[in-house]
Amino acid sequence: MAEEDWDIPEHLQPDPTEHGFDLDQAYRAVVGLRSQVPPDAFTARVLGTEREGSGVLIGDGLVLTMGYLVSEAETIWITTAEGRAVAGHTLAVDQETGFALVQALGKINLNPASLGDSAGLKIGAATVMAAAGGRAHAVAGKLVARQPFAGYWEYLMEDALFIAPAHPSWGGAGLFGPDGKLVGVGSLILQQGEEGRRLDLNMVVPVHQLTPVLDDLITQGRRPGPARP
């Protein structure tokens, strides 16, 4: 999707005067991701061979994103807000949460986002959901629900976050809470209600599902315990 095709309308973009943190710092931690997957890969038929989305820098060259963007990828390119492109590789894909970690193979001289208290985020809390590209690709929203989510592909998230208004480029976008810390990563767009009264929501995977297994994902490439079938 070309950049100009999905710029967020200005009235939906975050207003710096309404947020008590440095929005630009949050935006700089969000990077673009492009991946190339072999045509014979297991996921190629459903997810395609060329994938594009976002990720959030959470450590030294360490990018948190969603697994469907990088699963089975043979090449990954990370693009910073300054337009610098760095190759990366998939460090881990966690089937239980859907999260993935990508490690940059070159230096990314940017400050990572801090992980926030997603478990304590209250309904109605103000949020900023940012894809790569700065303010023009960010949406000011609110947490409208948190509840279990079951996907038809045998995926169960016990405590998913639901955000409105929905971000049109949600895949891997960073969700920042009222304190400017990262509280989740965009996974899906869902529709609620009937035609004429429909509300589009983003389902976001909260970072408190990541923190208990983050060290294992970094060092072992998987969470402890038996692999999910």
C-alpha positions as CSV (number, residue, x, y, z in Angstrom):
1,M,0.0,0.0,0.0
2,A,1.5,3.4,-1.0
3,E,2.1,5.7,1.8
4,E,-0.3,8.4,0.6
5,D,-3.1,5.8,0.3
6,W,-3.5,5.4,4.0
7,D,-2.4,8.6,5.7
8,I,-4.7,9.0,8.8
9,P,-7.2,11.9,8.5
10,E,-5.9,14.8,10.6
11,H,-8.8,14.8,13.0
12,L,-8.0,11.2,14.0
13,Q,-4.2,11.9,14.5
14,P,-2.9,12.4,18.0
15,D,-2.9,16.0,19.3
16,P,0.4,16.6,21.1
17,T,-1.4,18.9,23.6
18,E,-3.7,16.1,24.7
19,H,-1.0,13.6,25.6
20,G,1.4,13.8,28.5
21,F,4.4,12.3,26.8
22,D,6.7,12.9,23.8
23,L,4.7,11.5,20.8
24,D,7.7,11.9,18.5
25,Q,9.8,9.7,20.7
26,A,7.1,7.0,20.5
27,Y,6.9,7.3,16.7
28,R,10.6,7.0,16.3
29,A,10.5,3.6,18.1
30,V,8.1,2.2,15.4
31,V,9.8,0.8,12.3
32,G,8.6,-0.5,9.0
33,L,9.0,-4.2,8.2
34,R,9.1,-5.9,4.8
35,S,9.6,-9.6,4.4
36,Q,10.0,-12.1,1.5
37,V,8.8,-15.6,2.0
38,P,9.6,-18.6,-0.3
39,P,6.6,-19.6,-2.6
40,D,6.7,-23.2,-1.2
41,A,6.6,-22.0,2.5
42,F,3.7,-23.4,4.5
43,T,2.2,-20.0,5.2
44,A,2.8,-18.6,1.7
45,R,-0.6,-19.6,0.3
46,V,-2.6,-17.9,3.1
47,L,-0.3,-15.0,4.0
48,G,1.5,-14.4,0.7
49,T,5.1,-14.2,-0.2
50,E,5.6,-10.5,0.2
51,R,4.4,-9.0,3.6
52,E,4.6,-5.5,5.0
53,G,3.8,-4.0,8.3
54,S,5.3,-2.4,11.4
55,G,7.2,-3.4,14.5
56,V,8.4,-1.6,17.6
57,L,12.0,-1.4,18.8
58,I,12.1,-2.7,22.4
59,G,15.9,-3.3,22.8
60,D,19.2,-3.0,21.0
61,G,18.2,-3.8,17.5
62,L,15.3,-5.9,18.8
63,V,11.9,-5.4,17.2
64,L,8.6,-6.7,18.5
65,T,6.0,-7.4,15.8
66,M,3.4,-10.0,14.9
67,G,4.4,-13.5,13.7
68,Y,2.3,-13.5,10.5
69,L,4.5,-10.7,9.1
70,V,7.8,-12.6,9.4
71,S,7.0,-16.3,9.8
72,E,9.2,-18.4,7.4
73,A,10.7,-15.2,5.9
74,E,14.0,-15.7,4.1
75,T,14.7,-11.9,3.9
76,I,13.5,-9.1,6.2
77,W,14.1,-5.4,5.9
78,I,13.6,-3.0,8.8
79,T,13.1,0.7,7.9
80,T,13.5,3.5,10.4
81,A,11.6,6.7,10.5
82,E,14.7,8.4,9.0
83,G,14.4,6.1,6.0
84,R,17.4,3.9,6.9
85,A,17.0,0.3,5.9
86,V,18.7,-2.5,7.9
87,A,18.4,-6.3,7.2
88,G,17.0,-8.4,10.0
89,H,16.2,-12.0,10.9
90,T,13.5,-13.7,12.8
91,L,14.7,-14.5,16.3
92,A,11.4,-16.1,17.5
93,V,7.8,-16.6,16.7
94,D,5.6,-17.3,19.7
95,Q,2.6,-19.3,18.6
96,E,0.6,-18.8,21.9
97,T,0.6,-15.0,21.7
98,G,1.3,-14.4,18.0
99,F,4.2,-12.2,18.8
100,A,7.5,-12.3,16.9
101,L,10.9,-10.9,17.6
102,V,13.2,-9.7,14.8
103,Q,16.8,-8.9,15.4
104,A,18.4,-6.2,13.2
105,L,21.7,-7.3,11.6
106,G,23.0,-3.7,11.5
107,K,23.0,-0.9,14.0
108,I,19.8,1.0,14.7
109,N,20.7,4.1,16.6
110,L,17.2,4.8,18.1
111,N,15.9,4.7,21.6
112,P,13.7,1.7,22.2
113,A,10.2,1.9,23.6
114,S,9.7,1.0,27.2
115,L,7.2,-1.8,28.0
116,G,4.2,-0.5,29.9
117,D,1.6,-2.0,32.3
118,S,-0.8,-3.5,29.9
119,A,-2.4,-5.6,32.6
120,G,-3.4,-2.4,34.5
121,L,-4.8,-0.5,31.5
122,K,-8.4,0.5,32.2
123,I,-11.4,0.7,29.9
124,G,-11.6,4.2,28.5
125,A,-7.8,4.8,28.8
126,A,-6.5,7.1,26.0
127,T,-4.2,5.3,23.6
128,V,-2.0,6.1,20.5
129,M,-1.7,3.4,17.9
130,A,1.2,4.1,15.6
131,A,2.4,2.3,12.4
132,A,5.7,3.2,10.8
133,G,5.7,6.7,9.3
134,G,5.2,9.1,12.2
135,R,2.1,11.2,13.2
136,A,0.5,10.8,9.7
137,H,0.3,7.1,10.4
138,A,-0.9,7.3,14.0
139,V,-4.5,7.1,15.5
140,A,-5.6,8.6,18.8
141,G,-8.0,6.1,20.4
142,K,-9.3,4.5,23.5
143,L,-9.4,1.0,25.1
144,V,-13.1,0.0,24.6
145,A,-12.9,-3.6,25.8
146,R,-10.6,-6.3,27.1
147,Q,-11.7,-9.9,26.9
148,P,-10.8,-13.3,25.5
149,F,-10.5,-13.7,21.8
150,A,-10.6,-17.0,19.9
151,G,-9.5,-17.3,16.3
152,Y,-10.7,-19.9,13.9
153,W,-7.0,-21.0,13.4
154,E,-6.8,-22.5,16.9
155,Y,-5.6,-19.2,18.5
156,L,-6.8,-18.1,21.9
157,M,-5.8,-14.9,23.6
158,E,-7.1,-14.8,27.2
159,D,-6.9,-11.1,27.6
160,A,-7.0,-9.2,24.3
161,L,-7.2,-5.4,24.1
162,F,-9.8,-3.8,21.8
163,I,-9.2,-0.3,20.5
164,A,-11.4,2.2,18.7
165,P,-11.2,3.9,16.3
166,A,-9.4,1.2,14.3
167,H,-6.1,1.8,12.6
168,P,-6.1,0.9,8.9
169,S,-2.6,-0.5,8.9
170,W,-2.7,-2.4,12.2
171,G,-0.3,-5.2,11.6
172,G,2.6,-4.8,14.0
173,A,1.6,-1.2,14.9
174,G,2.6,-0.1,18.4
175,L,-0.1,0.7,21.0
176,F,1.1,3.3,23.5
177,G,-0.7,3.9,26.8
178,P,-1.3,7.3,28.6
179,D,2.3,7.3,29.9
180,G,3.8,6.8,26.5
181,K,4.9,3.2,27.2
182,L,4.2,0.3,24.8
183,V,1.2,-1.7,26.0
184,G,0.5,-3.8,22.9
185,V,1.0,-4.6,19.3
186,G,-1.7,-4.5,16.6
187,S,-2.9,-7.9,15.4
188,L,-6.3,-7.7,13.7
189,I,-9.2,-5.6,12.6
190,L,-12.7,-6.7,13.6
191,Q,-16.2,-5.4,12.9
192,Q,-18.8,-5.0,15.6
193,G,-22.5,-4.3,15.1
194,E,-24.7,-4.3,12.0
195,E,-24.5,-2.3,8.7
196,G,-25.1,1.4,9.4
197,R,-24.1,1.0,13.0
198,R,-20.8,-0.9,12.5
199,L,-17.8,-0.1,14.7
200,D,-14.3,-1.2,13.5
201,L,-12.0,-2.3,16.3
202,N,-8.4,-3.3,16.4
203,M,-7.5,-6.4,18.4
204,V,-4.2,-5.8,20.1
205,V,-2.0,-8.3,21.9
206,P,-0.9,-6.9,25.3
207,V,2.8,-6.9,26.3
208,H,2.1,-8.5,29.7
209,Q,1.6,-11.7,27.7
210,L,5.2,-11.3,26.4
211,T,7.2,-10.3,29.5
212,P,7.2,-13.7,31.3
213,V,8.7,-15.4,28.3
214,L,10.8,-12.6,26.7
215,D,14.2,-13.8,27.9
216,D,13.5,-17.3,26.7
217,L,12.4,-16.1,23.3
218,I,15.6,-14.1,23.0
219,T,18.0,-16.8,24.1
220,Q,16.2,-20.0,23.1
221,G,13.9,-18.8,20.2
222,R,10.8,-20.2,22.0
223,R,9.0,-20.2,25.3
224,P,9.8,-22.9,27.9
225,G,7.7,-26.1,27.9
226,P,6.4,-28.4,25.1
227,A,6.0,-26.9,21.7
228,R,2.4,-26.1,20.6
229,P,1.2,-28.6,18.0
